Amino acid sequence: MISLSKKIFQMLVTEGRNRGIYFTILMNISHLIGILRGFFIKLFISEI
């Protein structure tokens, strides 16, 4: 019984860690897209 709950707890911990990694990757990608968009908007405005 104790080993089962320990196994479930480890699964939840690893799952949460993987979710955290995916979340940080998504946040970094959206951050980079925002930076690139701002950069292109600056270029576009300076061209006009």
C-alpha contacts under 8 A as a table, 3 or more apart, distances in Angstrom:
res1	aa1	res2	aa2	distance
1	M	4	L	5.18
1	M	5	S	6.45
2	I	5	S	5.31
2	I	6	K	6.15
3	S	6	K	4.95
3	S	7	K	6.07
4	L	7	K	5.03
4	L	8	I	6.25
5	S	8	I	5.06
5	S	9	F	6.07
6	K	9	F	5.01
6	K	10	Q	6.18
7	K	10	Q	5.12
7	K	11	M	6.21
8	I	11	M	5.03
8	I	12	L	6.20
9	F	12	L	5.10
9	F	13	V	6.16
10	Q	13	V	5.02
10	Q	14	T	6.16
11	M	14	T	5.27
11	M	15	E	5.98
12	L	15	E	5.01
12	L	16	G	6.00
13	V	16	G	5.13
13	V	17	R	6.15
14	T	17	R	4.99
14	T	18	N	6.18
15	E	18	N	5.17
15	E	19	R	6.17
16	G	19	R	5.02
16	G	20	G	6.09
17	R	20	G	5.02
17	R	21	I	6.30
18	N	21	I	5.08
18	N	22	Y	6.27
19	R	22	Y	5.11
19	R	23	F	6.00
20	G	23	F	4.97
20	G	24	T	6.15
21	I	24	T	5.25
21	I	25	I	6.21
22	Y	25	I	5.11
22	Y	26	L	6.15
23	F	26	L	5.13
23	F	27	M	6.11
24	T	27	M	4.98
24	T	28	N	6.08
25	I	28	N	5.11
25	I	29	I	6.17
26	L	29	I	5.10
26	L	30	S	6.17
27	M	30	S	5.23
27	M	31	H	6.03
28	N	31	H	4.96
28	N	32	L	6.13
29	I	32	L	5.11
29	I	33	I	6.18
30	S	33	I	5.00
30	S	34	G	6.17
31	H	34	G	5.10
31	H	35	I	6.32
32	L	35	I	5.06
32	L	36	L	6.16
33	I	36	L	5.11
33	I	37	R	6.03
34	G	37	R	5.08
34	G	38	G	6.21
35	I	38	G	5.20
35	I	39	F	6.16
36	L	39	F	4.95
36	L	40	F	6.14
37	R	40	F	5.18
37	R	41	I	6.10
38	G	41	I	5.09
38	G	42	K	6.20
39	F	42	K	5.18
39	F	43	L	6.33
40	F	43	L	4.98
40	F	44	F	6.00
41	I	44	F	4.98
41	I	45	I	6.09
42	K	45	I	5.22
42	K	46	S	6.13
43	L	46	S	5.17
43	L	47	E	6.16
44	F	47	E	5.18
44	F	48	I	6.63
45	I	48	I	5.41
